[in-house]
Amino acid sequence: MRYIIALIWPPLAAVVSGKTWEGVLNAALWFVALIIIAIAPPLAFLLWLASLIHALVIVSVFYRTRRQQELMMIMKAAHEGTAAALQATAPKPAKVPEEDRPQVVYKI
């Protein structure tokens, strides 16, 4: 969804992805492109293209970071599950009945 927003309005995609200051920079670039469109359309197109690429990179980094966080949570849960499973399967010390325990006599 953010990629579609980046194609339609690049500054909004940057802000929605959590990069407010990069969104402001992108908005300035996009606004300059809109102003220059009447004077020099090729330059305006290049500025708009730069704004678009910048927004697409921001969205890509957002999704990559989110995917890495999800993988870290899965790995942490798997590690905790493995530790719990090892503790559950570890042999427990055998309980020795009272009468079978050796008697310790202290002599003074």
C-alpha positions, 0 to 999 in steps of 0.5 A, spaced: 500 500 500 505 504 501 508 503 494 502 505 491 502 512 495 509 513 493 507 513 486 501 518 487 504 522 492 511 521 494 512 525 501 506 522 504 509 515 503 515 518 507 511 520 512 506 514 513 513 510 513 515 514 519 520 518 516 517 525 518 524 529 516 525 525 510 518 527 508 519 534 509 525 534 504 521 530 499 515 535 500 520 540 498 523 537 492 516 535 490 514 542 491 520 545 487 518 540 481 511 543 481 513 550 481 518 549 475 514 544 471 511 551 467 519 553 466 523 547 464 518 541 464 524 536 463 528 539 469 521 538 473 520 531 471 527 529 473 526 532 480 519 529 480 523 522 479 528 523 484 522 525 489 519 518 487 525 514 488 527 517 494 520 515 497 520 508 494 527 507 498 524 510 504 518 505 503 523 499 502 527 500 508 520 501 512 518 494 510 525 491 510 526 493 518 519 491 519 521 484 516 527 484 520 523 485 527 518 480 525 524 475 524 528 477 530 521 475 534 521 469 531 528 467 533 527 469 540 521 465 541 524 459 538 530 460 542 526 461 548 522 455 546 528 450 545 530 452 552 524 451 555 524 444 551 531 442 554 529 444 561 522 439 560 526 433 558 532 434 562 533 428 567 530 430 574 534 427 580 532 421 583 529 422 590 532 417 595 527 414 600 529 416 607 531 409 609 536 408 604 540 415 605 547 414 608 547 416 616 552 421 617 554 421 624 559 427 627 564 425 632 566 430 636 
